[in-house]
């Protein structure tokens, strides 16, 4: 049986010792020294019992259960039904539930501002009225927060985000997308939610969306279609249930997009419902023969907002067959490419722009410390690196550099490529979206029997491997030793 070891720091012992002194001082007016002299073993026993209780008891204490809340029913878009929930390990005498709904990017407290916190039933369950006016029935998201019954906080009155003080007060919370009603489909090894807006129109467009317009065939290909149903044109969208983050996103579109009518827009992108960093939206590919993109260059790569300089590249393609779109998203950089067939990556190239130089004295004893200083630092968070190649003389130079260009080296040339560095968002809570929709909800055809479809045969994701970006340094300009300029670069080759 393995031994159990306990470690007690000096402050803990001092605290117990001080407590014992306090107890002694509460009794007879007998000094600690004389008490110890008269009953040394009794005092030692008392100290050991207190020490054991302080150290051992917490190890065997039963941990407090974690409060939680889950939805038991989520009304579909357009429904006036109440949402229901169940809480676990929540003291209903102290806590209640507050609801917030997201209606087209604005957040509203429910059911009423006068009663923002509702009590929980004795069995831990409850229900909340979500529809009190306006376009509440078409809310896109529901949030429930367990907060103190008497809590006061900023109410949702149409702001662009959930009040921060409400989130801070909550001991637990839960949220859900109303589109899809909790349904999920499996495609490309991931779980996805098909957007289903019922009788509501949502963006993009705005349009009606139906899960029935999304399907996965026996070959694992995803079909997105636009069709005329019950008097309206209905579109399609899939939303991944997980955030993938930095890495390489590769999609194969099997369809000839050039045949689609002007209002139809097809795209693959990442997007966050939070408004930070332009919703973290990066459009890996977007296509339209109409006003969204339009001839003569109906394809585009985008880092949103598209209207800012350096955020969009439009182009045309002559190939009608399958096109592979591959984007590598790194901290501060998005590298886009389109290929006629699946490429094989045989290497990578990157450029670091030098931002600053630090000169330190060189000694044998300081070498290990400076060598550590020269390794990669916080690349995943900042896209920057500290490098050196100058170990000569009495000093050593370190250069702080920022990744400014990155590209995969492939066995075939891309049909189109672009690298964007302006305002590229950091990863956060974004999801992958695949959609086919109508610009401004316009009818794509005069014939209601027409159906428009795109097929995506594959999607793969390769997470960012920071070790792949560790530089092998080559200075392009030796003038860096005498001063830094905007044109000074460090060129690196990557493993």
Secondary structure by P-SEA (a helix, b strand, c coil): cbbbbbbbcaaaaaaaaaaaaaaaaacccccaaaaaaacaaaaaaaaaaaaaaaccccccccccccccccccccccccccbbbbbcccccccccbbbbbbbbcccbbbccccccccbbbbccccccccccccccccccccbbbbbbcccccccccccccccccaaaaaacccbbbbbcccccbbbbcccbbbbcccccccccccccbbbbcccccccccbbbbbbcccccccccbbbbbbcccccbbbbbbbbcccccccccccccccccccccccccccccccbbbbcccccccccccccccccccccccccccccccccbbbbbbbbcccbbbbbccccbbbbccccbbbbbcbbbbbbbcccaaaaaaaaacccccccccbbbbbccccccbbbbbbbcccbbbbbcccccccccccccccccccbbbbbbbccccccccccccccccccccccbbbbbcccccccccccccccccccccccccbbbbbbcc
